[in-house]
Amino acid sequence: MTQKDRIREFIAENFQYDITLIKDDTPLLESDIIDSTGVMELVFFIAEEFGVEAEPEDLVPEVFNTLNGMERFLQKNTA
Amino acid sequence: MIVNIGIDSADVDRFVRLLARNRAHLFSLLFGEDERVAMPTLNSKREADYMAGRWAAKEAVLKALGSGIGAITLPEVGVFAHKTGQPYILLYGKALKRSQNLNIERWHLSITHVKGIATAYVVAESG
């Protein structure tokens, strides 16, 4: 399972959303799949699952609004 | 003159869970150094109430500034309390700059907790 698939699975479970509708580039905030507190829950999941702790400056839509953004964030911080 | 208003609510139970998962990480994401120093000692239930209230206040300020998380970081919106308990806002960095660009001179903040929901309301005023 890829990092994106693991995050997709978490989002579907935690926010009770149809996993087939969560595409790699689906805007999670604008689509009302997650809310702003949900961003924090995603941040904590990524820290626990992949060992990468986000800083306040990382809490930007470019990172946490899509699966692609989170994958780029993980690649950048685990390289 | 009122420049803008902002309102936000937060579910306290979600902050109970976030605190249980990684309290230190949550503090580092939400609070600046001054806020951490000013935070009172609280039991775990009151701490979640406190965190949810602070979160709602910071989000309400971001809304009043016409911003979301990202353009401004959460520690750049400081939420403090007078000795009477009345909360107030101090802005730093990009939040302060945006506030100045909007000619905001005063902030008014109220936070309330009802049945596990923390709600904050802010008014930004000029002149």
N, CA and C atoms of all chains as a GROMACS GRO file, in nm:
protein
  618
    1MET      N    1   0.084  -0.120   0.000
    1MET     CA    2   0.000   0.000   0.000
    1MET      C    3   0.088   0.125   0.000
    2THR      N    4   0.059   0.220  -0.090
    2THR     CA    5   0.139   0.342  -0.098
    2THR      C    6   0.102   0.437   0.018
    3GLN      N    7   0.186   0.537   0.037
    3GLN     CA    8   0.157   0.638   0.141
    3GLN      C    9   0.022   0.704   0.112
    4LYS      N   10   0.000   0.737  -0.016
    4LYS     CA   11  -0.126   0.803  -0.052
    4LYS      C   12  -0.245   0.713  -0.022
    5ASP      N   13  -0.232   0.585  -0.050
    5ASP     CA   14  -0.343   0.493  -0.024
    5ASP      C   15  -0.370   0.480   0.126
    6ARG      N   16  -0.264   0.481   0.205
    6ARG     CA   17  -0.280   0.472   0.350
    6ARG      C   18  -0.352   0.597   0.403
    7ILE      N   19  -0.313   0.713   0.350
    7ILE     CA   20  -0.378   0.838   0.393
    7ILE      C   21  -0.523   0.840   0.345
    8ARG      N   22  -0.545   0.793   0.223
    8ARG     CA   23  -0.681   0.787   0.168
    8ARG      C   24  -0.772   0.700   0.257
    9GLU      N   25  -0.716   0.588   0.301
    9GLU     CA   26  -0.790   0.497   0.387
    9GLU      C   27  -0.823   0.565   0.521
   10PHE      N   28  -0.725   0.636   0.575
   10PHE     CA   29  -0.748   0.708   0.702
   10PHE      C   30  -0.859   0.812   0.686
   11ILE      N   31  -0.852   0.888   0.577
   11ILE     CA   32  -0.953   0.993   0.556
   11ILE      C   33  -1.092   0.931   0.544
   12ALA      N   34  -1.103   0.823   0.469
   12ALA     CA   35  -1.232   0.758   0.450
   12ALA      C   36  -1.288   0.708   0.584
   13GLU      N   37  -1.200   0.651   0.666
   13GLU     CA   38  -1.244   0.597   0.795
   13GLU      C   39  -1.274   0.709   0.895
   14ASN      N   40  -1.181   0.801   0.907
   14ASN     CA   41  -1.192   0.904   1.011
   14ASN      C   42  -1.302   1.005   0.983
   15PHE      N   43  -1.321   1.038   0.854
   15PHE     CA   44  -1.419   1.140   0.819
   15PHE      C   45  -1.543   1.080   0.751
   16GLN      N   46  -1.549   0.946   0.755
   16GLN     CA   47  -1.667   0.874   0.705
   16GLN      C   48  -1.707   0.922   0.565
   17TYR      N   49  -1.616   0.900   0.472
   17TYR     CA   50  -1.638   0.944   0.334
   17TYR      C   51  -1.609   0.828   0.240
   18ASP      N   52  -1.682   0.823   0.131
   18ASP     CA   53  -1.666   0.716   0.033
   18ASP      C   54  -1.524   0.719  -0.026
   19ILE      N   55  -1.448   0.612  -0.001
   19ILE     CA   56  -1.306   0.611  -0.041
   19ILE      C   57  -1.290   0.623  -0.192
   20THR      N   58  -1.386   0.578  -0.268
   20THR     CA   59  -1.373   0.581  -0.414
   20THR      C   60  -1.383   0.724  -0.467
   21LEU      N   61  -1.434   0.816  -0.384
   21LEU     CA   62  -1.449   0.956  -0.428
   21LEU      C   63  -1.329   1.042  -0.389
   22ILE      N   64  -1.234   0.981  -0.315
   22ILE     CA   65  -1.116   1.058  -0.273
   22ILE      C   66  -1.004   1.032  -0.373
   23LYS      N   67  -0.995   1.120  -0.471
   23LYS     CA   68  -0.891   1.106  -0.574
   23LYS      C   69  -0.762   1.173  -0.526
   24ASP      N   70  -0.654   1.149  -0.599
   24ASP     CA   71  -0.525   1.206  -0.559
   24ASP      C   72  -0.526   1.358  -0.555
   25ASP      N   73  -0.608   1.419  -0.642
   25ASP     CA   74  -0.610   1.566  -0.649
   25ASP      C   75  -0.742   1.625  -0.599
   26THR      N   76  -0.823   1.547  -0.530
   26THR     CA   77  -0.949   1.600  -0.475
   26THR      C   78  -0.918   1.704  -0.367
   27PRO      N   79  -0.970   1.826  -0.380
   27PRO     CA   80  -0.946   1.926  -0.274
   27PRO      C   81  -1.029   1.893  -0.150
   28LEU      N   82  -0.961   1.847  -0.048
   28LEU     CA   83  -1.029   1.791   0.069
   28LEU      C   84  -1.107   1.895   0.149
   29LEU      N   85  -1.053   2.017   0.156
   29LEU     CA   86  -1.120   2.123   0.232
   29LEU      C   87  -1.239   2.178   0.154
   30GLU      N   88  -1.216   2.215   0.028
   30GLU     CA   89  -1.324   2.273  -0.053
   30GLU      C   90  -1.436   2.173  -0.078
   31SER      N   91  -1.402   2.045  -0.078
   31SER     CA   92  -1.504   1.942  -0.099
   31SER      C   93  -1.576   1.904   0.031
   32ASP      N   94  -1.540   1.973   0.139
   32ASP     CA   95  -1.601   1.946   0.270
   32ASP      C   96  -1.581   1.802   0.316
   33ILE      N   97  -1.472   1.741   0.271
   33ILE     CA   98  -1.439   1.606   0.320
   33ILE      C   99  -1.375   1.619   0.458
   34ILE      N  100  -1.289   1.718   0.475
   34ILE     CA  101  -1.234   1.748   0.607
   34ILE      C  102  -1.257   1.895   0.640
   35ASP      N  103  -1.260   1.926   0.769
   35ASP     CA  104  -1.266   2.066   0.812
   35ASP      C  105  -1.130   2.105   0.867
   36SER      N  106  -1.120   2.225   0.921
   36SER     CA  107  -0.987   2.272   0.964
   36SER      C  108  -0.933   2.188   1.081
   37THR      N  109  -1.020   2.146   1.173
   37THR     CA  110  -0.972   2.058   1.280
   37THR      C  111  -0.928   1.925   1.221
   38GLY      N  112  -0.993   1.886   1.113
   38GLY     CA  113  -0.954   1.764   1.044
   38GLY      C  114  -0.813   1.771   0.989
   39VAL      N  115  -0.769   1.891   0.952
   39VAL     CA  116  -0.630   1.907   0.908
   39VAL      C  117  -0.536   1.865   1.020
   40MET      N  118  -0.571   1.905   1.143
   40MET     CA  119  -0.486   1.867   1.257
   40MET      C  120  -0.485   1.715   1.274
   41GLU      N  121  -0.600   1.654   1.255
   41GLU     CA  122  -0.608   1.508   1.270
   41GLU      C  123  -0.524   1.439   1.162
   42LEU      N  124  -0.523   1.497   1.043
   42LEU     CA  125  -0.438   1.444   0.936
   42LEU      C  126  -0.290   1.462   0.970
   43VAL      N  127  -0.257   1.578   1.022
   43VAL     CA  128  -0.119   1.606   1.062
   43VAL      C  129  -0.071   1.502   1.164
   44PHE      N  130  -0.158   1.472   1.261
   44PHE     CA  131  -0.120   1.376   1.365
   44PHE      C  132  -0.111   1.235   1.308
   45PHE      N  133  -0.200   1.203   1.217
   45PHE     CA  134  -0.194   1.070   1.155
   45PHE      C  135  -0.062   1.054   1.079
   46ILE      N  136  -0.025   1.155   1.002
   46ILE     CA  137   0.099   1.147   0.923
   46ILE      C  138   0.221   1.135   1.015
   47ALA      N  139   0.217   1.208   1.127
   47ALA     CA  140   0.329   1.199   1.222
   47ALA      C  141   0.340   1.057   1.280
   48GLU      N  142   0.226   1.001   1.315
   48GLU     CA  143   0.226   0.867   1.377
   48GLU      C  144   0.260   0.759   1.274
   49GLU      N  145   0.205   0.774   1.156
   49GLU     CA  146   0.219   0.668   1.055
   49GLU      C  147   0.354   0.671   0.985
   50PHE      N  148   0.401   0.793   0.955
   50PHE     CA  149   0.522   0.806   0.873
   50PHE      C  150   0.638   0.873   0.946
   51GLY      N  151   0.615   0.915   1.070
   51GLY     CA  152   0.724   0.972   1.150
   51GLY      C  153   0.768   1.111   1.106
   52VAL      N  154   0.680   1.184   1.038
   52VAL     CA  155   0.714   1.320   0.993
   52VAL      C  156   0.622   1.419   1.064
   53GLU      N  157   0.680   1.501   1.151
   53GLU     CA  158   0.600   1.598   1.226
   53GLU      C  159   0.597   1.732   1.154
   54ALA      N  160   0.478   1.776   1.117
   54ALA     CA  161   0.463   1.905   1.049
   54ALA      C  162   0.489   2.019   1.147
   55GLU      N  163   0.540   2.130   1.092
   55GLU     CA  164   0.558   2.254   1.168
   55GLU      C  165   0.441   2.346   1.133
   56PRO      N  166   0.422   2.454   1.212
   56PRO     CA  167   0.311   2.546   1.180
   56PRO      C  168   0.316   2.595   1.035
   57GLU      N  169   0.436   2.617   0.981
   57GLU     CA  170   0.451   2.667   0.844
   57GLU      C  171   0.409   2.564   0.739
   58ASP      N  172   0.401   2.439   0.780
   58ASP     CA  173   0.360   2.334   0.685
   58ASP      C  174   0.208   2.324   0.670
   59LEU      N  175   0.135   2.390   0.759
   59LEU     CA  176  -0.012   2.379   0.754
   59LEU      C  177  -0.066   2.472   0.646
   60VAL      N  178  -0.040   2.438   0.523
   60VAL     CA  179  -0.083   2.518   0.408
   60VAL      C  180  -0.164   2.429   0.315
   61PRO      N  181  -0.256   2.489   0.240
   61PRO     CA  182  -0.338   2.409   0.148
   61PRO      C  183  -0.254   2.329   0.049
   62GLU      N  184  -0.138   2.383   0.009
   62GLU     CA  185  -0.054   2.312  -0.087
   62GLU      C  186  -0.012   2.175  -0.035
   63VAL      N  187  -0.008   2.161   0.097
   63VAL     CA  188   0.032   2.032   0.156
   63VAL      C  189  -0.090   1.947   0.191
   64PHE      N  190  -0.183   2.004   0.270
   64PHE     CA  191  -0.285   1.918   0.331
   64PHE      C  192  -0.421   1.920   0.260
   65ASN      N  193  -0.428   1.988   0.146
   65ASN     CA  194  -0.558   1.991   0.077
   65ASN      C  195  -0.577   1.874  -0.019
   66THR      N  196  -0.468   1.808  -0.056
   66THR     CA  197  -0.480   1.694  -0.149
   66THR      C  198  -0.384   1.582  -0.109
   67LEU      N  199  -0.415   1.463  -0.154
   67LEU     CA  200  -0.325   1.350  -0.132
   67LEU      C  201  -0.192   1.374  -0.202
   68ASN      N  202  -0.196   1.433  -0.322
   68ASN     CA  203  -0.071   1.463  -0.393
   68ASN      C  204   0.017   1.557  -0.311
   69GLY      N  205  -0.046   1.659  -0.249
   69GLY     CA  206   0.030   1.754  -0.167
   69GLY      C  207   0.096   1.685  -0.048
   70MET      N  208   0.022   1.595   0.015
   70MET     CA  209   0.077   1.524   0.131
   70MET      C  210   0.190   1.430   0.090
   71GLU      N  211   0.175   1.370  -0.027
   71GLU     CA  212   0.283   1.283  -0.075
   71GLU      C  213   0.410   1.364  -0.101
   72ARG      N  214   0.394   1.481  -0.164
   72ARG     CA  215   0.511   1.568  -0.188
   72ARG      C  216   0.575   1.609  -0.055
   73PHE      N  217   0.493   1.642   0.043
   73PHE     CA  218   0.543   1.681   0.176
   73PHE      C  219   0.624   1.566   0.238
   74LEU      N  220   0.573   1.445   0.227
   74LEU     CA  221   0.642   1.330   0.283
   74LEU      C  222   0.772   1.302   0.209
   75GLN      N  223   0.767   1.315   0.077
   75GLN     CA  224   0.890   1.291   0.000
   75GLN      C  225   0.997   1.392   0.037
   76LYS      N  226   0.956   1.518   0.052
   76LYS     CA  227   1.050   1.625   0.084
   76LYS      C  228   1.113   1.604   0.223
   77ASN      N  229   1.032   1.552   0.316
   77ASN     CA  230   1.080   1.542   0.454
   77ASN      C  231   1.135   1.406   0.493
   78THR      N  232   1.135   1.314   0.399
   78THR     CA  233   1.194   1.184   0.431
   78THR      C  234   1.312   1.154   0.338
   79ALA      N  235   1.343   1.251   0.249
   79ALA     CA  236   1.452   1.229   0.153
   79ALA      C  237   1.586   1.226   0.225
   80MET      N  238  -1.517   5.208   1.336
   80MET     CA  239  -1.592   5.138   1.232
   80MET      C  240  -1.553   4.990   1.230
   81ILE      N  241  -1.653   4.905   1.213
   81ILE     CA  242  -1.623   4.762   1.207
   81ILE      C  243  -1.564   4.729   1.070
   82VAL      N  244  -1.447   4.669   1.070
   82VAL     CA  245  -1.382   4.628   0.946
   82VAL      C  246  -1.430   4.491   0.903
   83ASN      N  247  -1.439   4.403   1.002
   83ASN     CA  248  -1.484   4.267   0.972
   83ASN      C  249  -1.518   4.194   1.102
   84ILE      N  250  -1.586   4.082   1.087
   84ILE     CA  251  -1.614   3.996   1.201
   84ILE      C  252  -1.568   3.854   1.166
   85GLY      N  253  -1.558   3.769   1.268
   85GLY     CA  254  -1.522   3.630   1.243
   85GLY      C  255  -1.582   3.542   1.351
   86ILE      N  256  -1.622   3.423   1.315
   86ILE     CA  257  -1.678   3.330   1.414
   86ILE      C  258  -1.632   3.189   1.380
   87ASP      N  259  -1.610   3.108   1.483
   87ASP     CA  260  -1.572   2.969   1.460
   87ASP      C  261  -1.611   2.885   1.582
   88SER      N  262  -1.639   2.760   1.557
   88SER     CA  263  -1.671   2.666   1.665
   88SER      C  264  -1.579   2.545   1.656
   89ALA      N  265  -1.554   2.483   1.771
   89ALA     CA  266  -1.468   2.364   1.774
   89ALA      C  267  -1.527   2.262   1.870
   90ASP      N  268  -1.518   2.136   1.830
   90ASP     CA  269  -1.568   2.023   1.909
   90ASP      C  270  -1.461   1.986   2.013
   91VAL      N  271  -1.495   2.002   2.141
   91VAL     CA  272  -1.396   1.978   2.247
   91VAL      C  273  -1.345   1.834   2.245
   92ASP      N  274  -1.433   1.738   2.216
   92ASP     CA  275  -1.392   1.598   2.217
   92ASP      C  276  -1.278   1.570   2.118
   93ARG      N  277  -1.280   1.641   2.006
   93ARG     CA  278  -1.172   1.621   1.908
   93ARG      C  279  -1.039   1.670   1.966
   94PHE      N  280  -1.044   1.771   2.050
   94PHE     CA  281  -0.921   1.820   2.113
   94PHE      C  282  -0.878   1.728   2.228
   95VAL      N  283  -0.974   1.664   2.292
   95VAL     CA  284  -0.938   1.563   2.392
   95VAL      C  285  -0.853   1.456   2.325
   96ARG      N  286  -0.898   1.412   2.207
   96ARG     CA  287  -0.825   1.305   2.136
   96ARG      C  288  -0.690   1.353   2.084
   97LEU      N  289  -0.686   1.476   2.030
   97LEU     CA  290  -0.558   1.528   1.979
   97LEU      C  291  -0.457   1.543   2.093
   98LEU      N  292  -0.503   1.592   2.208
   98LEU     CA  293  -0.413   1.607   2.324
   98LEU      C  294  -0.360   1.473   2.370
   99ALA      N  295  -0.446   1.372   2.366
   99ALA     CA  296  -0.404   1.239   2.410
   99ALA      C  297  -0.301   1.180   2.314
  100ARG      N  298  -0.311   1.215   2.186
  100ARG     CA  299  -0.221   1.157   2.086
  100ARG      C  300  -0.081   1.218   2.094
  101ASN      N  301  -0.074   1.351   2.099
  101ASN     CA  302   0.058   1.415   2.106
  101ASN      C  303   0.042   1.559   2.152
  102ARG      N  304   0.039   1.575   2.284
  102ARG     CA  305   0.016   1.706   2.343
  102ARG      C  306   0.121   1.808   2.298
  103ALA      N  307   0.247   1.766   2.300
  103ALA     CA  308   0.356   1.861   2.267
  103ALA      C  309   0.346   1.908   2.122
  104HIS      N  310   0.311   1.817   2.032
  104HIS     CA  311   0.299   1.854   1.891
  104HIS      C  312   0.183   1.952   1.871
  105LEU      N  313   0.072   1.926   1.939
  105LEU     CA  314  -0.043   2.016   1.928
  105LEU      C  315  -0.006   2.156   1.977
  106PHE      N  316   0.064   2.163   2.090
  106PHE     CA  317   0.105   2.292   2.143
  106PHE      C  318   0.196   2.365   2.044
  107SER      N  319   0.289   2.293   1.984
  107SER     CA  320   0.384   2.358   1.893
  107SER      C  321   0.315   2.410   1.767
  108LEU      N  322   0.207   2.343   1.725
  108LEU     CA  323   0.135   2.386   1.605
  108LEU      C  324   0.045   2.506   1.632
  109LEU      N  325  -0.007   2.513   1.754
  109LEU     CA  326  -0.107   2.616   1.783
  109LEU      C  327  -0.051   2.740   1.850
  110PHE      N  328   0.045   2.722   1.939
  110PHE     CA  329   0.083   2.830   2.028
  110PHE      C  330   0.223   2.883   2.002
  111GLY      N  331   0.237   3.014   2.016
  111GLY     CA  332   0.368   3.075   2.020
  111GLY      C  333   0.425   3.062   2.161
  112GLU      N  334   0.550   3.101   2.176
  112GLU     CA  335   0.618   3.087   2.304
  112GLU      C  336   0.545   3.165   2.415
  113ASP      N  337   0.500   3.287   2.382
  113ASP     CA  338   0.434   3.370   2.484
  113ASP      C  339   0.305   3.305   2.532
  114GLU      N  340   0.233   3.243   2.441
  114GLU     CA  341   0.108   3.177   2.480
  114GLU      C  342   0.136   3.056   2.568
  115ARG      N  343   0.241   2.984   2.535
  115ARG     CA  344   0.275   2.865   2.615
  115ARG      C  345   0.310   2.906   2.758
  116VAL      N  346   0.384   3.016   2.770
  116VAL     CA  347   0.422   3.064   2.903
  116VAL      C  348   0.298   3.111   2.980
  117ALA      N  349   0.204   3.175   2.908
  117ALA     CA  350   0.087   3.233   2.974
  117ALA      C  351  -0.021   3.131   3.007
  118MET      N  352  -0.010   3.011   2.951
  118MET     CA  353  -0.116   2.913   2.971
  118MET      C  354  -0.123   2.866   3.116
  119PRO      N  355  -0.243   2.869   3.175
  119PRO     CA  356  -0.256   2.822   3.314
  119PRO      C  357  -0.244   2.670   3.322
  120THR      N  358  -0.218   2.620   3.442
  120THR     CA  359  -0.217   2.475   3.464
  120THR      C  360  -0.361   2.427   3.477
  121LEU      N  361  -0.396   2.329   3.395
  121LEU     CA  362  -0.535   2.283   3.390
  121LEU      C  363  -0.540   2.131   3.395
  122ASN      N  364  -0.652   2.075   3.444
  122ASN     CA  365  -0.667   1.930   3.432
  122ASN      C  366  -0.700   1.896   3.287
  123SER      N  367  -0.700   1.767   3.254
  123SER     CA  368  -0.708   1.729   3.112
  123SER      C  369  -0.838   1.773   3.047
  124LYS      N  370  -0.950   1.767   3.119
  124LYS     CA  371  -1.078   1.809   3.062
  124LYS      C  372  -1.078   1.960   3.035
  125ARG      N  373  -1.031   2.036   3.133
  125ARG     CA  374  -1.028   2.182   3.117
  125ARG      C  375  -0.926   2.221   3.010
  126GLU      N  376  -0.820   2.142   2.999
  126GLU     CA  377  -0.719   2.172   2.896
  126GLU      C  378  -0.778   2.157   2.756
  127ALA      N  379  -0.861   2.055   2.735
  127ALA     CA  380  -0.925   2.038   2.605
  127ALA      C  381  -1.022   2.152   2.577
  128ASP      N  382  -1.097   2.194   2.679
  128ASP     CA  383  -1.185   2.311   2.664
  128ASP      C  384  -1.104   2.433   2.621
  129TYR      N  385  -0.993   2.450   2.690
  129TYR     CA  386  -0.905   2.565   2.665
  129TYR      C  387  -0.852   2.562   2.522
  130MET      N  388  -0.801   2.445   2.481
  130MET     CA  389  -0.744   2.432   2.347
  130MET      C  390  -0.850   2.456   2.239
  131ALA      N  391  -0.969   2.400   2.259
  131ALA     CA  392  -1.076   2.418   2.160
  131ALA      C  393  -1.116   2.565   2.152
  132GLY      N  394  -1.122   2.632   2.266
  132GLY     CA  395  -1.156   2.774   2.267
  132GLY      C  396  -1.051   2.858   2.196
  133ARG      N  397  -0.924   2.825   2.224
  133ARG     CA  398  -0.814   2.898   2.157
  133ARG      C  399  -0.816   2.873   2.007
  134TRP      N  400  -0.838   2.747   1.970
  134TRP     CA  401  -0.845   2.712   1.827
  134TRP      C  402  -0.956   2.793   1.759
  135ALA      N  403  -1.076   2.794   1.820
  135ALA     CA  404  -1.189   2.866   1.761
  135ALA      C  405  -1.156   3.014   1.748
  136ALA      N  406  -1.091   3.071   1.850
  136ALA     CA  407  -1.057   3.213   1.847
  136ALA      C  408  -0.959   3.243   1.733
  137LYS      N  409  -0.858   3.158   1.719
  137LYS     CA  410  -0.758   3.179   1.613
  137LYS      C  411  -0.823   3.167   1.476
  138GLU      N  412  -0.909   3.069   1.459
  138GLU     CA  413  -0.979   3.052   1.331
  138GLU      C  414  -1.071   3.172   1.303
  139ALA      N  415  -1.137   3.222   1.406
  139ALA     CA  416  -1.226   3.337   1.389
  139ALA      C  417  -1.145   3.460   1.344
  140VAL      N  418  -1.027   3.477   1.402
  140VAL     CA  419  -0.941   3.590   1.362
  140VAL      C  420  -0.898   3.573   1.216
  141LEU      N  421  -0.860   3.452   1.179
  141LEU     CA  422  -0.819   3.429   1.040
  141LEU      C  423  -0.933   3.463   0.944
  142LYS      N  424  -1.055   3.427   0.982
  142LYS     CA  425  -1.170   3.461   0.898
  142LYS      C  426  -1.188   3.612   0.887
  143ALA      N  427  -1.173   3.680   0.999
  143ALA     CA  428  -1.187   3.826   0.997
  143ALA      C  429  -1.077   3.891   0.914
  144LEU      N  430  -0.964   3.826   0.907
  144LEU     CA  431  -0.853   3.878   0.825
  144LEU      C  432  -0.867   3.834   0.678
  145GLY      N  433  -0.971   3.757   0.650
  145GLY     CA  434  -0.992   3.709   0.513
  145GLY      C  435  -0.889   3.607   0.472
  146SER      N  436  -0.842   3.531   0.569
  146SER     CA  437  -0.736   3.434   0.543
  146SER      C  438  -0.778   3.298   0.598
  147GLY      N  439  -0.702   3.197   0.563
  147GLY     CA  440  -0.721   3.066   0.622
  147GLY      C  441  -0.588   3.021   0.677
  148ILE      N  442  -0.587   2.900   0.730
  148ILE     CA  443  -0.458   2.846   0.773
  148ILE      C  444  -0.369   2.836   0.650
  149GLY      N  445  -0.250   2.882   0.661
  149GLY     CA  446  -0.157   2.874   0.549
  149GLY      C  447  -0.090   3.007   0.524
  150ALA      N  448  -0.171   3.106   0.485
  150ALA     CA  449  -0.115   3.240   0.462
  150ALA      C  450  -0.062   3.296   0.594
  151ILE      N  451  -0.128   3.257   0.701
  151ILE     CA  452  -0.088   3.299   0.836
  151ILE      C  453  -0.079   3.172   0.922
  152THR      N  454   0.024   3.160   1.002
  152THR     CA  455   0.034   3.041   1.088
  152THR      C  456  -0.043   3.066   1.218
  153LEU      N  457  -0.085   2.960   1.281
  153LEU     CA  458  -0.167   2.974   1.403
  153LEU      C  459  -0.092   3.043   1.518
  154PRO      N  460   0.039   3.018   1.537
  154PRO     CA  461   0.108   3.090   1.645
  154PRO      C  462   0.119   3.241   1.620
  155GLU      N  463   0.094   3.284   1.495
  155GLU     CA  464   0.098   3.429   1.468
  155GLU      C  465  -0.028   3.499   1.515
  156VAL      N  466  -0.128   3.423   1.556
  156VAL     CA  467  -0.249   3.479   1.617
  156VAL      C  468  -0.244   3.440   1.765
  157GLY      N  469  -0.205   3.533   1.848
  157GLY     CA  470  -0.193   3.505   1.990
  157GLY      C  471  -0.325   3.532   2.062
  158VAL      N  472  -0.366   3.440   2.148
  158VAL     CA  473  -0.487   3.459   2.228
  158VAL      C  474  -0.448   3.450   2.375
  159PHE      N  475  -0.474   3.556   2.447
  159PHE     CA  476  -0.434   3.564   2.588
  159PHE      C  477  -0.556   3.600   2.672
  160ALA      N  478  -0.538   3.608   2.802
  160ALA     CA  479  -0.649   3.647   2.890
  160ALA      C  480  -0.599   3.746   2.994
  161HIS      N  481  -0.681   3.846   3.020
  161HIS     CA  482  -0.654   3.937   3.131
  161HIS      C  483  -0.676   3.862   3.263
  162LYS      N  484  -0.636   3.924   3.374
  162LYS     CA  485  -0.654   3.860   3.504
  162LYS      C  486  -0.802   3.833   3.534
  163THR      N  487  -0.889   3.914   3.475
  163THR     CA  488  -1.033   3.895   3.495
  163THR      C  489  -1.085   3.774   3.417
  164GLY      N  490  -1.003   3.720   3.328
  164GLY     CA  491  -1.046   3.609   3.244
  164GLY      C  492  -1.087   3.653   3.105
  165GLN      N  493  -1.104   3.784   3.086
  165GLN     CA  494  -1.145   3.834   2.953
  165GLN      C  495  -1.034   3.808   2.851
  166PRO      N  496  -1.067   3.739   2.742
  166PRO     CA  497  -0.962   3.708   2.643
  166PRO      C  498  -0.932   3.827   2.552
  167TYR      N  499  -0.811   3.829   2.503
  167TYR     CA  500  -0.775   3.934   2.407
  167TYR      C  501  -0.676   3.876   2.305
  168ILE      N  502  -0.658   3.952   2.197
  168ILE     CA  503  -0.579   3.904   2.083
  168ILE      C  504  -0.453   3.989   2.067
  169LEU      N  505  -0.344   3.923   2.042
  169LEU     CA  506  -0.219   3.991   2.003
  169LEU      C  507  -0.170   3.923   1.875
  170LEU      N  508  -0.143   4.004   1.774
  170LEU     CA  509  -0.101   3.948   1.646
  170LEU      C  510   0.049   3.966   1.626
  171TYR      N  511   0.106   3.874   1.552
  171TYR     CA  512   0.249   3.875   1.523
  171TYR      C  513   0.268   3.851   1.372
  172GLY      N  514   0.387   3.886   1.324
  172GLY     CA  515   0.429   3.848   1.190
  172GLY      C  516   0.330   3.883   1.080
  173LYS      N  517   0.296   3.782   1.000
  173LYS     CA  518   0.209   3.805   0.884
  173LYS      C  519   0.066   3.844   0.927
  174ALA      N  520   0.022   3.794   1.041
  174ALA     CA  521  -0.112   3.830   1.090
  174ALA      C  522  -0.116   3.979   1.126
  175LEU      N  523  -0.013   4.027   1.191
  175LEU     CA  524  -0.006   4.168   1.227
  175LEU      C  525   0.000   4.256   1.102
  176LYS      N  526   0.080   4.213   1.005
  176LYS     CA  527   0.094   4.292   0.882
  176LYS      C  528  -0.040   4.301   0.809
  177ARG      N  529  -0.109   4.188   0.800
  177ARG     CA  530  -0.238   4.188   0.729
  177ARG      C  531  -0.339   4.276   0.804
  178SER      N  532  -0.338   4.267   0.936
  178SER     CA  533  -0.427   4.348   1.017
  178SER      C  534  -0.399   4.498   0.994
  179GLN      N  535  -0.272   4.534   0.988
  179GLN     CA  536  -0.235   4.674   0.963
  179GLN      C  537  -0.278   4.718   0.823
  180ASN      N  538  -0.262   4.628   0.726
  180ASN     CA  539  -0.303   4.661   0.589
  180ASN      C  540  -0.453   4.686   0.580
  181LEU      N  541  -0.529   4.622   0.669
  181LEU     CA  542  -0.674   4.640   0.671
  181LEU      C  543  -0.716   4.754   0.765
  182ASN      N  544  -0.614   4.825   0.818
  182ASN     CA  545  -0.638   4.938   0.910
  182ASN      C  546  -0.712   4.896   1.037
  183ILE      N  547  -0.692   4.774   1.079
  183ILE     CA  548  -0.755   4.728   1.203
  183ILE      C  549  -0.675   4.781   1.321
  184GLU      N  550  -0.745   4.848   1.412
  184GLU     CA  551  -0.677   4.905   1.529
  184GLU      C  552  -0.713   4.835   1.660
  185ARG      N  553  -0.830   4.774   1.663
  185ARG     CA  554  -0.873   4.706   1.786
  185ARG      C  555  -0.941   4.574   1.752
  186TRP      N  556  -0.919   4.478   1.840
  186TRP     CA  557  -0.988   4.350   1.827
  186TRP      C  558  -1.072   4.327   1.951
  187HIS      N  559  -1.189   4.271   1.931
  187HIS     CA  560  -1.276   4.231   2.042
  187HIS      C  561  -1.301   4.082   2.028
  188LEU      N  562  -1.290   4.010   2.137
  188LEU     CA  563  -1.302   3.863   2.132
  188LEU      C  564  -1.388   3.813   2.247
  189SER      N  565  -1.476   3.721   2.216
  189SER     CA  566  -1.552   3.651   2.319
  189SER      C  567  -1.549   3.502   2.288
  190ILE      N  568  -1.530   3.421   2.392
  190ILE     CA  569  -1.525   3.275   2.377
  190ILE      C  570  -1.628   3.215   2.472
  191THR      N  571  -1.704   3.119   2.423
  191THR     CA  572  -1.801   3.051   2.510
  191THR      C  573  -1.794   2.900   2.488
  192HIS      N  574  -1.830   2.824   2.590
  192HIS     CA  575  -1.834   2.677   2.581
  192HIS      C  576  -1.973   2.630   2.620
  193VAL      N  577  -2.037   2.556   2.531
  193VAL     CA  578  -2.171   2.501   2.559
  193VAL      C  579  -2.177   2.357   2.509
  194LYS      N  580  -2.207   2.264   2.597
  194LYS     CA  581  -2.229   2.124   2.561
  194LYS      C  582  -2.121   2.068   2.469
  195GLY      N  583  -1.996   2.086   2.508
  195GLY     CA  584  -1.886   2.027   2.434
  195GLY      C  585  -1.845   2.101   2.308
  196ILE      N  586  -1.900   2.219   2.287
  196ILE     CA  587  -1.862   2.300   2.171
  196ILE      C  588  -1.807   2.434   2.221
  197ALA      N  589  -1.688   2.468   2.172
  197ALA     CA  590  -1.631   2.600   2.202
  197ALA      C  591  -1.656   2.690   2.081
  198THR      N  592  -1.705   2.810   2.109
  198THR     CA  593  -1.732   2.905   2.000
  198THR      C  594  -1.664   3.037   2.033
  199ALA      N  595  -1.602   3.096   1.931
  199ALA     CA  596  -1.536   3.225   1.949
  199ALA      C  597  -1.591   3.323   1.845
  200TYR      N  598  -1.605   3.446   1.888
  200TYR     CA  599  -1.656   3.552   1.801
  200TYR      C  600  -1.561   3.670   1.812
  201VAL      N  601  -1.519   3.722   1.699
  201VAL     CA  602  -1.429   3.838   1.702
  201VAL      C  603  -1.487   3.952   1.618
  202VAL      N  604  -1.455   4.072   1.660
  202VAL     CA  605  -1.487   4.193   1.584
  202VAL      C  606  -1.358   4.270   1.565
  203ALA      N  607  -1.330   4.305   1.441
  203ALA     CA  608  -1.211   4.386   1.409
  203ALA      C  609  -1.258   4.528   1.378
  204GLU      N  610  -1.193   4.624   1.445
  204GLU     CA  611  -1.243   4.761   1.438
  204GLU      C  612  -1.131   4.857   1.396
  205SER      N  613  -1.166   4.959   1.322
  205SER     CA  614  -1.070   5.064   1.285
  205SER      C  615  -1.118   5.197   1.341
  206GLY      N  616  -1.031   5.299   1.333
  206GLY     CA  617  -1.070   5.436   1.363
  206GLY      C  618  -1.111   5.464   1.506
   0.00000   0.00000   0.00000
